[in-house]
Amino acid sequence: LLLLRWLALAICIFALARPQWGEGKQRIRASGIDIVVSMDLSDSMLAEDFKRLGRDANRLDVSKDVLEEFIKGRPSDRIGIIAFSGKAYIASPPTLNHSFLLENLDRFTTDTVPEEGTAIGSGISAAINRLREIKDSKSRIVILMTDGEENTGKIKSQEAATAAAAIGVKIYTIGISAELDSDGAHILRTMAEVTGGAFFAAQSVTALAEITEHIDKVEPSAINGDPDYLTRDWTIVPIALALLMISGLAYLGVRET
């Protein structure tokens, strides 16, 4: 009887801890904010004019690192990536499968797109076309990450920006260069202004990280954070067991008397 009393007490204490059993991750619902990142993979992105951890770092590697953190911080947004240099290619359509997205991002090099040059207009146009296909968007955004040196492409950047504005797509342009030239800055600023977006000059790793944080604030995700876990509450089980044992103890106590 003494053992049963201690066991019943232990089970009651266990019940107070509200035991739960995990059943897997919750399915993420799209927030309605759709983002396509158009990333410059031209040879000029290999310029090492950034500092990271006290060492020289090239524009592309820094861009990839910051973009990875941006993607991880928006789990409920559909995000796609366009890779461009002389031409533009779809690296990933807008998706909630961010693991797939980050795997593609990790593989990016300046050899990913074989055509040489920097076709900013083509990169924007390809991004717009992906967003045009999504019918249930609350907000459609293009983030252009480039050093601003447009020198090729059938579609000019201003034409692409005008097309984006016509269908309500905002363009946030990020000039990734420690010394962004005035012509490049003018092109990027004009594109952003035409569409209601914003232009940023990222001249350091810190500045680039602050820019993505700013975009997070002005284009907030409906659900921002890690997905919850689905769990089942098992508190009732130890409570029922403890009540059963207490009843048994009471019965046995009566029997003894």
Secondary structure as GFF3:
##gff-version 3
##sequence-region A 1 257
A	DSSP	alpha_helix	2	16	.	.	.	ID=ss1
A	DSSP	beta_strand	20	25	.	.	.	ID=ss2
A	DSSP	beta_strand	33	40	.	.	.	ID=ss3
A	DSSP	three_ten_helix	43	46	.	.	.	ID=ss4
A	DSSP	beta_strand	50	52	.	.	.	ID=ss5
A	DSSP	beta_strand	55	57	.	.	.	ID=ss6
A	DSSP	alpha_helix	59	72	.	.	.	ID=ss7
A	DSSP	beta_strand	78	84	.	.	.	ID=ss8
A	DSSP	beta_strand	88	95	.	.	.	ID=ss9
A	DSSP	alpha_helix	98	106	.	.	.	ID=ss10
A	DSSP	alpha_helix	120	132	.	.	.	ID=ss11
A	DSSP	beta_strand	139	146	.	.	.	ID=ss12
A	DSSP	alpha_helix	157	166	.	.	.	ID=ss13
A	DSSP	beta_strand	169	176	.	.	.	ID=ss14
A	DSSP	alpha_helix	182	195	.	.	.	ID=ss15
A	DSSP	beta_strand	198	202	.	.	.	ID=ss16
A	DSSP	alpha_helix	205	218	.	.	.	ID=ss17
A	DSSP	beta_strand	229	233	.	.	.	ID=ss18
A	DSSP	alpha_helix	236	256	.	.	.	ID=ss19
###
